[in-house]
Amino acid sequence: MVESEIIKLLKAHNEAGLTALQEHYGPFIDYILRPILPETADREECLGEVNLKIWDSAPSYDAEKGSFKAWLGAIARNCALNHRRKARPAEELSEDLPSQDPTPEEQTITKERLGELHEALRRLTDSDREIIYRKYFYMQSEKQIAAEKGTTVRAIEGRLYRIKKRLREALGGESHE
């Protein structure tokens, strides 16, 4: 079954679409979940959440905004991070503590800095951007990235160091050598 058929079935809330999704994209989704949720039981529980989120969100998927695989990856990653956050016991907060919500000024500064970061990432080579995303967005280890790229862990560590140094310089930060 091709991607467009899977999307059509999911948008129509046809259960065959969910079955086809698991057959074609199950390994990809597991690939995203594994570094974030190393425990098998956590991954299996989270996979149910991912499937439900895909099922509920399928009608709003827009191919013009990005590829289906990227959309699936983002849903899987976000569900895994939320699942991991929920698994940690919440600390009780005192009512005397000030609000942790950012002020409007802090929100504006954060938005501007994110824009600068996205621009700096866009200027990286495709290969460097892939390494940054795999390390910090998909939370993969240097060992996994090195194995899949056919290089050494030391080479990946060196590239990450140089990429981060360029990003710091592009964002106006100090270069810590």
C-alpha positions in Angstrom: 0.0 0.0 0.0 1.4 3.4 -0.9 1.6 6.4 1.4 -1.2 8.3 -0.3 -3.6 5.4 0.3 -2.6 5.2 4.0 -3.2 8.9 4.4 -6.6 8.6 2.7 -7.7 5.7 4.9 -6.5 7.5 8.1 -8.3 10.7 7.2 -11.5 8.7 6.6 -10.9 7.0 10.0 -10.8 3.6 8.3 -9.1 1.0 10.6 -7.3 -0.5 7.7 -5.3 2.7 7.5 -4.0 2.2 11.1 -3.0 -1.4 10.2 -1.2 -0.3 7.1 0.5 2.5 9.0 1.9 0.0 11.5 3.1 -2.3 8.7 4.8 0.5 6.8 5.9 2.9 9.4 6.1 0.8 12.6 9.9 0.4 12.5 10.3 4.2 11.8 8.1 5.1 14.8 10.0 2.6 17.0 13.3 4.1 15.8 12.0 7.5 17.1 10.7 6.2 20.4 13.7 3.9 21.3 16.2 6.6 22.4 13.6 8.5 24.3 12.0 5.5 26.0 14.6 2.7 26.4 12.2 0.5 28.4 10.1 -1.8 26.1 7.0 -1.5 28.3 7.2 2.3 28.1 7.6 2.2 24.3 4.6 -0.2 23.9 2.4 2.0 26.1 3.6 5.1 24.2 2.9 3.5 20.8 -0.7 3.3 21.8 -0.7 7.0 22.5 1.1 7.7 19.2 -1.5 5.7 17.3 -4.4 7.5 19.0 -2.8 10.9 18.3 -2.3 9.9 14.6 -5.8 8.7 14.4 -7.2 11.9 15.9 -4.9 14.2 14.0 -5.0 12.5 10.6 -7.8 14.7 9.2 -5.7 17.8 9.8 -2.6 16.5 8.1 -1.5 18.8 5.3 1.1 17.6 2.8 2.0 21.2 1.9 3.3 21.8 5.4 5.6 18.8 5.4 6.1 15.2 4.5 4.0 12.5 6.1 7.0 10.8 7.5 8.2 14.0 9.2 4.7 14.5 10.6 4.7 11.0 12.0 8.1 11.5 13.5 7.1 14.7 15.2 4.0 13.1 16.7 6.0 10.1 17.9 8.7 12.3 19.4 6.3 14.6 21.2 4.3 11.6 22.6 7.5 10.0 23.8 8.7 13.1 25.5 5.2 13.6 27.1 5.2 10.0 28.2 8.6 10.3 29.8 7.6 13.5 31.6 4.5 11.9 33.0 6.5 8.9 34.2 8.6 11.1 36.5 7.0 11.8 39.8 5.8 15.4 40.0 7.2 17.5 42.7 4.7 19.3 45.0 4.9 23.0 44.6 4.3 25.5 47.4 1.6 28.1 46.8 4.2 30.7 48.0 6.4 30.2 44.9 6.2 32.9 42.2 4.8 31.9 38.8 7.2 30.2 36.5 5.3 31.5 33.5 7.4 33.8 31.3 6.5 37.4 31.1 5.4 39.0 27.8 8.9 40.4 27.4 10.5 37.0 28.0 8.1 35.5 25.5 9.1 38.0 22.8 12.8 37.5 23.4 12.4 33.7 23.3 10.4 34.0 20.0 13.2 36.2 18.5 15.9 33.8 19.7 14.1 30.9 18.2 13.8 32.7 14.9 17.6 33.3 15.0 18.2 29.7 15.8 16.0 28.4 13.0 17.9 30.7 10.6 21.3 29.5 11.9 20.2 25.9 11.5 18.9 26.6 8.0 22.4 27.9 7.0 24.1 24.6 8.1 24.9 21.9 5.5 22.2 19.2 5.2 24.7 16.7 6.8 25.4 18.9 9.8 21.7 19.8 10.3 20.9 16.1 10.2 23.5 15.4 13.0 22.1 18.2 15.1 18.5 17.0 14.7 19.4 13.4 15.4 21.3 14.3 18.6 19.1 17.0 20.0 15.6 16.5 18.5 15.5 12.7 18.3 17.8 12.3 21.3 20.0 9.7 19.6 23.4 8.9 21.1 26.7 9.7 19.3 27.2 5.9 19.1 24.0 5.4 17.2 24.6 8.3 14.9 28.1 7.1 14.2 27.0 3.5 13.5 24.3 4.6 11.1 26.5 7.1 9.3 29.4 4.7 9.0 31.9 6.7 11.0 33.4 6.8 14.5 31.9 8.1 17.7 34.9 10.5 18.0 34.2 11.9 14.5 30.6 12.6 15.5 31.7 14.2 18.8 34.1 16.4 16.9 31.5 17.4 14.3 29.0 18.2 17.0 31.6 20.4 18.8 32.3 22.3 15.6 28.6 22.7 14.7 27.7 24.0 18.1 30.7 26.4 18.0 29.4 27.8 14.6 25.9 28.0 16.0 27.1 29.9 19.1 29.0 32.3 16.9 26.0 32.8 14.6 23.8 33.5 17.6 26.2 36.0 19.1 27.4 33.8 21.9 30.9 33.2 23.0 33.0 30.5 21.5 34.2 28.4 24.5 37.5 26.9 23.4 
